[in-house]
Amino acid sequence: MPIMPLYFLSFLCLGLAWQNMGSIGSLRERLKELSRLAGNPCLRALAGAFLGWVLGETWGMVLGAAVFGIFPAIAASRRQRRQQAKLELQLLDGITLMQGGLQAGFNLYQTLELVAREMEPPLADICSRIISEVQLGVPMDTAWERAGKETANETFSELVTAVIIQRQMGGDLIFVLGTLRESLRQRLNLAAKLKTATSQGRLTGIVVAILPIALGGIIHLIMPEFIRPLLVDPIGQLLLGIAFALEVVGTWMIKRICQVDP
């Protein structure tokens, strides 16, 4: 595979990054922008393809692009989903704790301190960040809005809306928190039932994704001459690429079928 297009793309990306960096003022902002560019999956894939070409030419480029571009994005997505699921579970106890604190006579600020002290991250970190911003002079409503945008969680956004409306227009926040807690509890129960109902489909997706690769590796170890045409012959490489594409599409379809939002 010719390397000149890869060099051209590399220098083009570096030139665009340098141009963007030159328009940024402080060192902190430049480092933040550099971190954002490093997290771009396209740039990661390009860097992996270049490194793979240096190590192993064509197949090294494909493997390097996949390792650097796709796998980190998948890992980050899985980590974000785990954080969101953990926050959902914590919000059930956190809202209960807030409701109990308000019933005991605490104000909203004291209730936040209680949640930050008694709960674990990530909910404790969110409440601590709100408290820190309020101590620095940021209005309470603004601190809540920022936390809601940064968290990007539907249930927490509902909590933020309830708190802001109560502060601006009044109302029974204790009753609203109780309603929100009951709604969240029912949603979590439904999510658990859906996860149980779709467990067989998710297992099928894992088998579909792993089985062809495992069988190909075993056959390559036992009879390498049987697999070699797929790796060296152009038609074999084309068929292998089509098989990989169908594998990805099939895994994605199974995942979409089993993904039911409660």
C-alpha positions, 0 to 999 in steps of 0.5 A: 500500500503506498505510504504517500497518502498516509504521510499527506494525511499525517502532515495535514492533521498536524498542520490543522492541529498547529493552526488551532493551537496557535490561536489559543492563548494560555498554556493551560488552554493549549494543553487542554486543546492538545488533550482533546486532539489526542482523544480524537479517534480519527487521529488515534487511528491514523497514528496507529496505522502509521505505527503499524505500517512501520512494524508490519506494512498492510496488516500492521496498518489495519491492526494499528488503526483498530488498536489505537482508534477503535479499542480506546473508544470502546473502552471509554464508552464501556467505562462511561456506561458503568459510571452512569449505571453506578450513578443511577444506583447511587441516586436512589440512596442519595435522593432518599438521604436528601429527603430525610435530611430535609424532613429533619430540618436541614436546608438544601446546602446542609443536605448536600454536605450530608450526601457528599459525606455519606455517599461514595463517588461519583455522587459524592464528587458531584455534590462536593463540586456543587458545594465548592462552587457555592463557597466560591460565590457561584449561585446555587442554581448555576452550580446545579445547572453546571453539574447537570450538564457535566453529568449528562444523566437523565435522572440527575437532570430531573433532580436538578430541574426539581431543585431549581424550580423549588428554589425559584417558585417554591413548592414541596421539595420533599414530596417531589423527591419522594415521587422522583425516588419512586419513579427511579426505583421502578425504572431500575426494577424494569431495567433489571428485568429487561437485562435478565430477559435479554441475557440469552441474546447478549450471550449469543452476540458474544459467541458470534463475535468471538467464535469465528476469530477463535476457530480461525486461530485454531485452524491457523495453528493446526493447518497454516497452509489452509489459512495462508491463501486468505492472508496472501492472495488478494481475493482471499484478503477481499473475502476476509475483509467482507467476512470481518465487515459482516461479523461487525454488522451481525454483532451490531445488529444483535446488540441493537436488538438486545438493547431495550431502554426501560 
